Amino acid sequence: MLRAMIRLLLCLLCLLPGWTAEGAAVEAGPQPGAAPTVAFVPIDGVIDDHRAGQFERAMEKAMAAKPRYVVVRVATDGGHLGAAMEMLERALKVDESVTELVAFIDNRAYSAGALIAYGHKRIYMTDQAYIGDIGVITISQDGKIEYLPEKIESPVRALLRQAGQHNGWDQAKLVKMTARNQELYRFDLSDGVRRFVIEDDVPAFIAEHPGLTKEQGVLISGKDRLLTYTAKEAVAEGMATALVKDIDAVYRLLGVEPSAVQRFEPSPNEKLAETLGGWAPLLAGLAVLLLILEFKMPSGGLFLIGAALCGGAFLICQYWLGLSGAPEMILIGLGIIAVIAEIFFLPTGGMLAIGGLVAIGAGLVLAFMPDTYQFDTTDTRWGAAIGSALAQSLIALVVLTIGVVLAIASLPKTRAMRVLASQAAVDGTSAGEIEAQATSLVGRRFRARTMLRPSGYVVVDGRDVAATVQHGAMVAEGSEVEVVSAAFGELVVRPVDGEIRA
């Protein structure tokens, strides 16, 4: 029965690549012979590594079609700084001679959202939209907000200046969106030109304009302020292109009908993976727990199927989130094979099993780290990523530990578990015959012909009889056991002292 279940699970695992490929095939993307003028890519929700991965994949597919415009809908209150900077850098890499990036904001593009939006050549906003407030902060568990030090803010300001230089946005205003402790000034020059200057640049600006003094500048935004605009203010200040009614109006401004737009939205697999992402540690812990339970107290393959389903859901989820790939799957697969080999085929005193568990643990930790930099320790995001991966792996370990303790303590005593264990080992012996012989067999000692896990076979007067060990203990092959009772067509035995195998 167990071998049949293993073969079935292997077949299911072989079908997983086909399932994922099928999911990718139905995803919106360029069709053969299609050459869309405008492509649409959404950025919705909290900006994190998952969202950055989605954006990267969508942009790759969109750029393969060589559209004249890519319209990116930005709707977010912010998120992780590292992911936002990665997305902005991706936007700045687009060859504007081939494709122009256009941002559309119909609600809010705060913080990380504004950072990303200014990586676009044009920004269209609806009347109720807002943009700005790129504060570089950290939020403690008790909700306290603290601004990060200059070492973190400096590269953000540099990236914003780069975005301004690349796309024509006012650099001083961009810097003031994140430079909380710097003042923003406006200087009206004699030739009628109006210039905005951030406090750090005022001395150099005055040196470039003889006769100009700091007192001639008008203070626009003081210290302890972050620049934020309503849609109308952003357009008036040159920090957005124009107001629009909706995204269809944007398409028409670009010269296409909405029906002609090629959409590159997250695939159903990515959406499902994001939904399951918060449950990933639980899925991983349950997969290992059910695998252990199958070896500890056989269920006729039910625990094994459950382990495969939870493990498969975990790996597929992490794959579509850009966290799990070939290295993780190989490590986890080799670890499982090593544990199975230790138990069934090649006993090494636990060394093979320990190596397998180490491989599974390493694969698990890697499966919680983004593939793009999981092996690059020089990446500034690596430290935070490994910390998060270890924390989520610890959650999986806690789930596993609690589950093992509760299962071993309670499952062997349940009627359902005893029935399952009996069905895993029964070979046609008449239940009535065993019960009829119970009186004469109780108290006698026999040898286990197979390992009892806790079910297996003992030799009674030269023939095999199904048996289950009390309380779910495991007994090694050839060990001596004593009959306690008979139930459900098999003997219930207990190990003789010193014969228990953990």
N, C-alpha and C positions, 0 to 999 in steps of 0.2 A: 504493500500500500504506500509506504513512504517513498520507495523508488518511483512509483507511478506519479506521486505528487511532485517529486523533484523534476521528473521529465516534463510534467505539465508546466511547472514554473519556469524551466529553461525555455520552453516554447514561448511563454508569455514575454519573457525578457527579450527574446529574439525579435518579438513583434514591436517592442518599444521604439526602436529607431524608425520603423515604418510609421508608427503613430505620430511621432514628432515631426517626421517629414511631411506627413499628410497635413498636420496642423499648419506647417509653414507654407504648404502649397495653396491653402485657401486664403492665406493672408493677403491683404490688399497690396498690390505691387504692380510694377509695369508689366503689361501684357505684350506678347510677341508683336512686333511691328508698331507698338504704340510709342508716341513721342509727345508726352504731355507738356503743355506750355507752363502749367502751374501745378505744383505739388503741395500737399497739405500735410503738416506734421504737428501733432498736439503735444503740449507739455502741461499736464494737469497734476495737481496734488503736491505733496511734499517732495522737495528736491532731495534725492538721496542717490546712492550708488545704483539702485535699481532703475530709477528714472534716467540717470545718466546712460546706463546701458541701453535702455529703450530708445533714447534719443540718438545714440550712436548708430544703432542698428537701422532705425528709421531713416536717418540721414544717408547712410550707405546705400540703401535701396533707392531712395529718392534721387540721389546724385547719379546713380547708374543710368537713370532715364534722361539725364542732362536737361532738366527743365530750365526755362528762362527765369522762373521765380519759384522760390520755396516759401510758402506762407506758414509761419509757426505761431500757433495760438498759445500764448503764455497765460496761464491762470493758476497762480500760486501765491501763497503768503510767505514763501521762503523755504529754507531747509538747510542741508549740510553745505558748508562752505566749499569743501574739496570737490564735491560733485558739481556744484554750480560753476566753479572755476574751470573744471574739465569741460563742461558743456559750452561755456563761453569760448574757450580755446578752440573747441571743435567748430563753432560757428565762424570764428575768425580765419579758419583754414580754407573756407570755401572760396574758390576762384571766382571773383565777382565779374570777371570778363565773360564767364559762361553762365553763372547763376547768381541771381541777387536774392539775398535773404530779406524777408519782410515779416515783421512781428505784428501780431494782432492781439490786442488786449481788450477784452470786453468786461472785465471785472477788476481783478487786482493783480499787479505784478510788483509785489513788495520784495525787498531784501534780495534773496537769491534770484527771484523772478526778474527784478529790474536788472541785476547783473547780467543775466542771460539776454534780456531783451535788447540791451545796448550793444550786443554783438551783431545786430541786424542793421541793414542799410536804411530801412524805413520802419517806422512804428506807427501803426494806425490804432486809434483808441475810440471806444464808444464814449458817449457823454458821461456815463456813470463810472468810468474806470479811474484807477489811481496807479501811480508808479513812483518808485524811489525807496528811501529808507533802507540803504544797504549797510545796516549796522552789523559789525562783526562781533557777535556775542556768544556767550555760552549760558545755558540755563541749567541750574542745579536741580536736584530731585525735589527740593522744596519750592521750586518755582522762582528762585532768585535769579535775576539777570545780571550778568557781569560782562563788561566789554573786554575783549582780548587785547593783549599788549601790542605795542608798536611792531614787534617782529612779525606778527600775523597780519596787521593792517597794511603794512608797507607793500607787500606783494599784491594785495588786493587793489590798492590805489594805482600801482604800476599797470596792472591788467586793465583797469578802467581807463587809464590814459591811452593805453594801446588801442582799446576799443574806440575811444574818441578820435584818435588819429586815423584809424582804419575806416571809420564810417561817418566822420564829419560831425560828431556830437561834441558839444562844448566840454572840454576836458576839466575845466575848473568846476563846473556844475556837477559833473560826474564824481569828481573827487569829494565834493562837499556832501554827496549822498552817503559817504562812508567815513569821512574825516570829521568826527564829532567835535574834536577840540581845536578845529581850525576855523577861522572866519572867512567868509566869502565877500569880496568887494567887487563893485562895478565902477569902471573908469570910463568917462565920456571924453574921448579924445577930441582934439581941435578939428580934425578932419571929419568929424561926425560919426566916427566909428565907436561903437560901444564894446568894451572888453570886460570880461569877468575874470577875476584873478583870485586864486586861493591864497591864504595868508603866507604859506611857505614861499610862494613865488613872487610876492609883492616887492621885495628888495631888488630882485633881478629885473622885474618889469619896469620899475622906476628908473633903474640904471639904463635901460634901453630907451627910455623916453626922457631926455633932459628937460628940466623945468617942471616935471611932474612931481607931486608930493603925495604921500600916503593920505594926507588930510583931504585931498581932492577926491579920493575914492568914497563911494557910497557903500555903507555896510548893508549887505543884502541878507546875510544869515550869520548870526553870532555863534559863540561857542556853545557847546552842549546842545547843538541842534543838528539834525540830519535832514537834508533836503528831500522833500516829497511833494509831488505835484498831483493835482486833479488833472483830468484829461484836458480841459480847456486851458489850464495854466501851462501844462506841458507843451501844448501846441503854440501858445503865445510866446513861451520862452525858448522856442526852437528845440525842445527836448522831445518832441514827437512830430510826426509828419503832418497828420491831419485827423480830424474827427470823422467817424463814419457811423452809419446806422447799425450795421451788422457785418458779418464776414462776407456775405454775398456782395455787399457794396465794395469790399476790398477787391474781390475777384473782378468785378466790372471795371474798377479803376485800373486794374492790370490788363484789361482787354480780353477777358475770357468769361464765359458763362459758368455758373457754379457747377453745372452738369459735366463740364469738360475737365474739372479738377481731378487729378489723381491723388487718392488719399493713402497715406502711409501711417496708419494707426496701429497701436499694439494689437498683436494677434490674439485670438481666443486663448491660446496656450499661455501667452504672457500675462493676460488678465487673470487666468486661473492661478498661475504661479504666484502672482502678486497677492491674490486672496489667501492662498495657502502659506505665503511666506512667513506670516506671523506664527504659524503653527509648526514651522520647520523643526525646531528643537524637540517638540513633542513627537512628531512623526519619526524622527531619528531614534529617540529613546524607545518608542513603542516597537520599532522594527527590531532592535537588538533584544529587547525584552521578550518579544514573542519567539524569536529564534532560540533564546536560552530556554524558554519554557518548553519548546518542542523537544529539546534534548533532555530536559529535566523530567518532564512528565508528558510523554507522547500523547498526542490528541488525534492520531490518525491523519495527520497532515494539516489540520485546521490552523494550528498556530503557525505553521510554516507558510501557509497561504496568506495569513494575516501579516506576517513579517515581510513577505514579498510585496504585498500591496502597500504597506506603510513605507518600506524602503524605496519602492519604485516611485511612489508619490513624492517622497522627499527628494530623490535625485532629479526627477523630472522638473520639480518645482525650482530647485536650485539651478538647474541647467538653463531654464528659460529666464531666470533672473541674472544670468551671466556670472554665477558663483561656482557652478560645478561643471567640470568637463572631463576629458579623458583621464588626467592624472588622478583625480579623486575617485572616479569609478574603478580604475585599475587597482588602486590601493585598497579600497573597500572590498572589491571582489577577491583579491588575493588573500586578504585577511579572513574573509569568510571561508574560503577554500582551505586555508591553513587550520582553522578551528575544526572544520568538518573532518579533515584528514587526521587530526589529533584524536578525535573522538572515535572514529570508525575504522581507520585504515592504518595509521602509522603512529602509535603511541610513542612519545618521546619524553615522557615524564613531565609534560606541560610546557616544554620549551616552544614547540610549534604553536601551541595555542596562545602562549604569551606573545610570540611574534605576530600572530594573526590579529590579536587584540590591539597591539601597538599600531599595526597597519590600518586597522579600522578606525582607531582614534585619530591618526594623522589625516586620513582621508576625510573624516568628519570635520576636523578643524579647517582643512583647506576648502571644504564645501561651503563654509560660511564666509570665505574671503573672495573678493572680486577677482576674476581670472586675470584681469589686465595688469595687476601689480602684486599678485599674491607671492611671487618669488623675488620681487624687487625691493629689497630692504632699504634701498636709498630713497624710495618714494616717500614723500612727506606724509602720505596717508597710511603707510604700512603699519605704523605703530598702533593707530586707532583701530585699523582693520583687524589686526591680530588680537587686540584686546577684546573687541566685539565678538570675534570668532571663538575665543576661549570662553567668554561669558555664555554664549549660546550653547557651546559644547557642554559646559558645566550644567546648564539647565537640562540638556538631554541626559547627562549622567545622573542627575538627581531624579528625573523621571524614571530612569532605568532602575536605580537602586531601590526607590520606594516601591516600584512595581514588582521587582524580584522578591523583596521581603514580604509584601502582602500576598503575592501569588503562592510562594512556597508555604506560607503559613496557613493559607485558607483553601486553596484549590484542591489539594489532595483529600480534604475532608468533605468535599461536596459530592453529591450523588452524580451530577453531570460529568465531573472529571473522572470518576471511577468508571462510569459507563464508557467514556471515550477511551480511557486507558485499556479497558477490557477489549473493546473492539479493535484496538491497534494490535493486539497480540493473539486474539482468539483464532483457532485453526479448525474449528468444526467439532471440537470436543463437546459432548452432550452436557449441557448445564445440569440436567437432572442427575447424570452419572456422577459428576463431581460432588454435588451436594449430598448425594447418597453415601459417598465414601468419606465425607468430611469427618465423621466421628472417629473413624479408624486412622485418618491421616493427621489430625490435629496433634501437635506435639512431636511428630516425626521430623527428622532432618534429611534434607536432600541437597544435591548439588545443582547450582545454576548452570544450565547448558549454554545459555546466552547471557549477555550482560542484561541486568534488569534496570530499566531506565524510566519509571520503576517497573514497567511491564516487560515480560519476556517469557522464557521457558525454563522449567526445572525438570530433571529426570526422575520420574516416579516409577519404580519397578520396571525399568528398561524402556519406558515410553515418555515422550514429551508431553508435558501438561502446562497450559498457560498459567502464569502466576503474576501477581502484583505485590510489590513491597509496601508494607504499611507506611503511611505518612509521606509517601513520595520519595523515599530514599533510593539511592542507586547502589546496586550490588554488582561486583565484578564477576565476570564469567568464571565458573569453577568454584566460586565461593559457596560456603555452606549456609543454608537458610533453614528456618524452622517454620512449619505450617501453623498458622494461627486460626484460620477459618477458611470457609469457601463461600464465594458469592459471585453471582453473575457468570457462572460457568467457568470460574478459575479459582485457583488457590490464592489465599492472602497469606503472605509469609513475612517473616521479620528476619533481618540479618543476624547471624550469630555474632557475638561480640568480636570486634576487631575486623569484621568483614565489610564494613560500610565503605563505599567509595564516594568521595565527594564529587 
